[in-house]
């Protein structure tokens, strides 16, 4: 199997796992485990698995000057990302959460343009506007959003989670070029754990383990082993060869897969307004994926004369 095909397979499997987690996690959080307590479990167990994997497969050392960037990756890629996602998912619906996450590819392309000098075209600007409009439409839609309802806040948390993950995908790329992916993701989880533990300790210590039925143990195992360890591992291995924008674009598989799963399990509804929101978001990713000669650089060269 070629590296390109393997990379796309990794990305597809990772996003299939994420799509499943939107529905699976709703059984566990917040009914049996509060959101921040669940993140302590996720990061602790997955971090231990990554450390074991690294010790067995890769003994690469990291230069001291790169620890600062790894700390930021741990903050945005693990701590803020996971804490806000589970908190948001606990008070919104699986489909809303999936739709909010689809803003990530647009944000990745925008941030890549700012920090990696990627061309920002007029079509990409139009895509950002369409994607943002779709996200806002989701926040303002749904019969569950009433005065005093927490669902809108849940959507906002997931949207902030998407922003955090987009930042992570952009800032981690230089490290992926310099080190083996396993080295990078292991240190990202180690530093992320130090941010997560003080935030989630009280909820973790309040878990009543003895009341868990068998299916909750199975679903918690899926969240920890598949959604955290394997999904991060697959995305990380893919990022060795794929640009951040390619990794981000694959997130657009999640709403379709999550919607199908939720509808099959009778867990959610999909009214017309969400169809319109989905169309806007997918139009956004289509536009930002197209090439266009009218870039900011071209505009500056045409209208801004050097002094």
N, C-alpha and C positions, 0 to 999 in steps of 0.2 A: 504494500500500500504506500502510495506517495505521501510526502510530508503535507502537501496541500490537502489531499483527501482526508488524511488523518486529522489535520487541524479542524476541518469542517465537521468531521464526525465528533470530535471532542466537544465542539461548541454546541452541536445539536443535542448531544446527550446531557450536557450541563444544563441547558435551558429546558429540556424535558423534565429533568429533576426539579428545577425551580418551579416549573408550572405545576407539578404534582404537589409541591410543598405549600402552595397557596391554599389548597383545600385540606391537606393533611394537618397542617399546623393549626387550623381553626378548631380541631378537636382537642388539641393539647393545650393551646393558649387561647383564652385565659381560664378555661374551665378547671384544669388540674394544676397548671403551673402559670404563674404570672410572667409577663413578657420578659422582664429583665432577668428573672431567675432562670428562664429557659436559655437565655443567651450565655449566662455563666456556664451552663452545662455544655452548650454547643462549642464555645470557644475553648473550654478546658479540655474536653475529650478530643476534639479535632486537633487542637494544638499538640496534645500528647502524641496523636497518631502521626502528625507531620514531623515531630521531633524524632520519633522512632524510624520513620521512613527516611529522613535525612541521614541519620546515623548509619543506617543500613546501606543507603544508595549513594550518598553524596557527602563528602567531608570538606567541602569548600569553605574557605574562610572569607569573611567580609572585611573590607577596609574600614578603618575607623571613621573616615570622612563620610561614609555612606549611611551610618547609623541614624543620622538626623532624618534623612529621607525615609528610611525604613520605619521610624517612629511615626511620621506623618501618614505613611501607608497603613500602619496599624490602626491609627486613629480614624482615618476616612474609610478604609477598606474593610475593617472588622468592627471597631467599636461603634462609631456613629451609624454606619451602614446597618449593622444587625440590630442594634438597640432600637433604632427608629422604625425599622421594618416590622419587627415583632410587636412593638407597641402599637403601631398603626394598624397592623393586621388584626390585632385583638379587638379593635373597635370599628373596623370597616368590613366590607365584603371581599371575598376572594377576587371577584372580577374587577372591582374598583381598584384593589391593590395591584393587580396585574396591569391594568390600564395606566396607573400612575407610574409604574416602573418603565413603561414604554417611552417615557421622556428621556431616559438615560442615553440612548444613542444620539439624540439631538444635542444633548449637553456635552457628550464626549466629542462630537465633531466641532462644536463651538469652542470648547476648551483646547482641543488639539490645534485649532487655528490660532488661538492666543499664545499657547505655550510651545507648540512645536512648529510654528510657521506654516501650518497647512492653509491652503488657499480657501478663503471664505467668499463664496460666490453669492450672487443675488438669489439664485435658486435655493441655496442653503439658508439664506436669511428668511425666504418665504417658508421654507420647511420648518424653521424654528418657530415662526409665528403660528403655523398650522398646528404643530405639535403642542405648543403652549395653549392654544385655543381648545384643543381636544382635552387636555388635562384639566383646564378650568371648567369645562363643560361637565366633566365627570364629577368634580367637587360639588358643583351646583345642582347636580341631578339626583334622582333616586327618591323613592317614596319614604325611605328611612331617614332622610335628612329633614328634620323638623326643628323647631326652636328648642334648644337645650340638648339636641342630639349630639353624640360624640363622633358620629361617622365622618362629618366634614373634617374634624381635627385628625381623625385616623387617616383620611386621604392626604392631608397636608404632611403628616409624619412620613408616609410612604413616599411622597413627592420629595421631601428633604432627604430621605434615604437614597432615592434615585440620584439626587444631586451629589451626595457624598460618594456613592459608588462611581459616578462619572469622573469625579476628581481623582479617585483612586486609580482608575484605569489609565488616566493620562499621566499621573506622576510616577506610576510604577514602571512604565515602559523603559526608561533609561536603565533601571536596575535589571530588567529582564534581558537587556542586551549585554549587560556586563557579567551577570552571574547566572548560574543554573536556576531554572524556575523553582525547584524544590528548596534551594537555599533561600530564595527571596520569600516564598510563601511561609516558610517555617518561621523566619524572623518577623514577618508581618503578624502572624498569629501570636507569637511570644509578646510582642509589644502591645498588640490589641488586647491581650488578656489582662495586662496591667491597667488598662483603661476600663475594661468591662467589670472586673472584680469588685471594686468599691461601689460602683453604681448598682450592681445587681445582687450584692451579697445578702441584703435583708430579705429580698424576695426568694432567693435561693434557699436560705436557711429556714424559710417558712413552708417549704414544700412538704406535703404529707405523702410520703412515698408509699405508705401502706394501703392507701385507698385506690391506687392505680389499678384499673382492670387490665387484662391482658392486651387488649387492642391499643390501649394508650402506651403501654411499654413498647409495642411494635412501632407505633407511629413516632414516638420519641426517638427510637433507635433510627428510624428512617431520617428524621430531621438532623440528627447528629452525624450519622455515618454518611448518608447520601447527600443531603442538602448542604451540609457544611464541608465534610472532608472531600468526598468525591467531586462535587460540583466545583469547589474551589480548585481542586487538583486539576480537573479537566480544563477549566478556564485558564489556569496558570500555564499548563503545558501548551495550550493553543496560543497563548500570548507570546511564546517564544518565536513564533513565525508570523503571527497575524498582527496587523496594526490595531491600535485601540478602537478605531472606528469600526473595524470588522467585528471585533468582539462585541462591541456595543450594539451593532445592527442585529445580531442574532437574538437579542433580547426581544425583538418583535415577534418571535415565535411564541413567547410566553402567554400573551393575552389570548391568542387563538387556542392554544393547548389548554390553558387554565379554564377558559370558558367552556370548552368541550368537556373537560373533566367535571367541572362544577355542575353543568347541565345534566350530564349522565348520572351524577349522584344526587340530583335534585337539591343542590345546595345553594343555588342562586338563580336570579332572574336576569333577563337581558332585554330591557325595554328599548324602544326606538331611539331614545336620546343617547343611550350608550353605543348603539350602532353608529350614530352620527359622530360621536366622539372618537370611536375607533377608526372611522373613515378619515377623520381629520389627522389623527396621529399617524396612520399609515401613509397618508398623502405627504405628511411632513418628512417621513423617512425616505419616501420616493424622491422628493425634491432635493433633500440634502445629499442624496446618493448620485444625483446627476452632475455631469460636468458642464461648466459654463465659463466662457472666456471673460465675463465681466466680474473681476475680482476687486477687492479693496486696493490691491497694489496697482492694478490697471487704472482704477479711478483716480488714485493719487497721482500717478504719472500724467494723467490727462488734464486734471483740473488744478493741481497744486504744483506750481512752477518753483523750482529751487531758487533760493535767493542768492 
